[in-house]
Amino acid sequence: MLVKPEPYDFERTLIAMLKVHGFLGRRGGSR
């Protein structure tokens, strides 16, 4: 999974993490 730390890959991972965090947060409710 962690192979060349490219800027595009890094940004994509960041966006994915933010999306997952937001999804989990929305699912957990107002925490």
N, CA, C and O of each residue as an XYZ file, in Angstrom:
124
protein
N       0.852     -1.192      0.000
C       0.000      0.000      0.000
C       0.895      1.253      0.000
O       0.679      2.181     -0.779
N       1.898      1.261      0.884
C       2.780      2.441      0.937
C       3.969      2.239      0.007
O       5.005      1.716      0.415
N       3.814      2.652     -1.226
C       4.939      2.496     -2.169
C       5.503      3.870     -2.523
O       5.770      4.549     -1.531
N       5.723      4.381     -3.593
C       6.300      5.734     -3.711
C       5.323      6.806     -3.197
O       4.225      6.928     -3.740
N       5.685      7.569     -2.187
C       4.822      8.637     -1.656
C       4.672      9.784     -2.649
O       5.275     10.846     -2.497
N       3.861      9.545     -3.656
C       3.677     10.614     -4.664
C       2.676     11.651     -4.171
O       1.819     11.335     -3.346
N       2.771     12.879     -4.661
C       1.851     13.956     -4.244
C       0.406     13.593     -4.575
O      -0.492     13.796     -3.759
N       0.186     13.059     -5.772
C      -1.192     12.700     -6.170
C      -1.732     11.613     -5.251
O      -2.859     11.697     -4.761
N      -0.907     10.589     -5.024
C      -1.338      9.485     -4.159
C      -1.618     10.009     -2.759
O      -2.614      9.645     -2.133
N      -0.726     10.869     -2.276
C      -0.884     11.412     -0.929
C      -2.208     12.173     -0.823
O      -2.967     11.998      0.130
N      -2.470     13.025     -1.829
C      -3.716     13.799     -1.809
C      -4.920     12.863     -1.860
O      -5.907     13.054     -1.150
N      -4.816     11.858     -2.708
C      -5.944     10.923     -2.842
C      -6.193     10.202     -1.511
O      -7.337     10.021     -1.096
N      -5.120      9.800     -0.862
C      -5.267      9.110      0.423
C      -5.883     10.050      1.455
O      -6.736      9.652      2.248
N      -5.437     11.299      1.430
C      -5.966     12.275      2.389
C      -7.469     12.445      2.185
O      -8.243     12.413      3.141
N      -7.869     12.625      0.934
C      -9.297     12.807      0.624
C     -10.076     11.572      1.061
O     -11.147     11.681      1.659
N      -9.528     10.400      0.758
C     -10.220      9.155      1.126
C     -10.377      9.085      2.646
O     -11.446      8.736      3.148
N      -9.313      9.417      3.371
C      -9.373      9.381      4.836
C     -10.430     10.361      5.354
O     -11.220     10.032      6.239
N     -10.427     11.565      4.786
C     -11.410     12.562      5.212
C     -12.813     12.050      4.940
O     -13.710     12.203      5.770
N     -13.003     11.437      3.770
C     -14.329     10.907      3.405
C     -14.749      9.838      4.409
O     -15.875      9.836      4.905
N     -13.817      8.928      4.696
C     -14.132      7.845      5.645
C     -14.451      8.435      7.017
O     -15.416      8.033      7.666
N     -13.637      9.384      7.446
C     -13.854     10.000      8.766
C     -15.224     10.659      8.805
O     -15.979     10.490      9.762
N     -15.540     11.419      7.747
C     -16.843     12.090      7.702
C     -17.962     11.066      7.721
O     -18.960     11.247      8.419
N     -17.804      9.988      6.953
C     -18.844      8.958      6.898
C     -19.034      8.338      8.280
O     -20.157      8.181      8.759
N     -17.906      7.987      8.912
C     -17.996      7.362     10.241
C     -18.621      8.342     11.234
O     -19.467      7.968     12.046
N     -18.189      9.604     11.155
C     -18.723     10.607     12.072
C     -20.224     10.757     11.886
O     -20.976     10.826     12.858
N     -20.657     10.808     10.620
C     -22.095     10.954     10.354
C     -22.842      9.730     10.871
O     -23.952      9.844     11.391
N     -22.232      8.574     10.726
C     -22.900      7.337     11.176
C     -22.961      7.320     12.706
O     -23.972      6.934     13.293
N     -21.868      7.743     13.338
C     -21.837      7.724     14.814
C     -22.868      8.698     15.373
O     -23.318      8.542     16.509
N     -23.241      9.694     14.589
C     -24.237     10.666     15.060
C     -23.573     12.021     15.286
O     -22.659     12.377     14.542
N     -23.994     12.774     16.271
C     -23.363     14.091     16.509
C     -22.388     13.923     17.659
O     -22.710     14.213     18.811
N     -21.203     13.456     17.335
C     -20.205     13.228     18.410
C     -19.114     14.258     18.277
O     -18.171     14.264     19.068
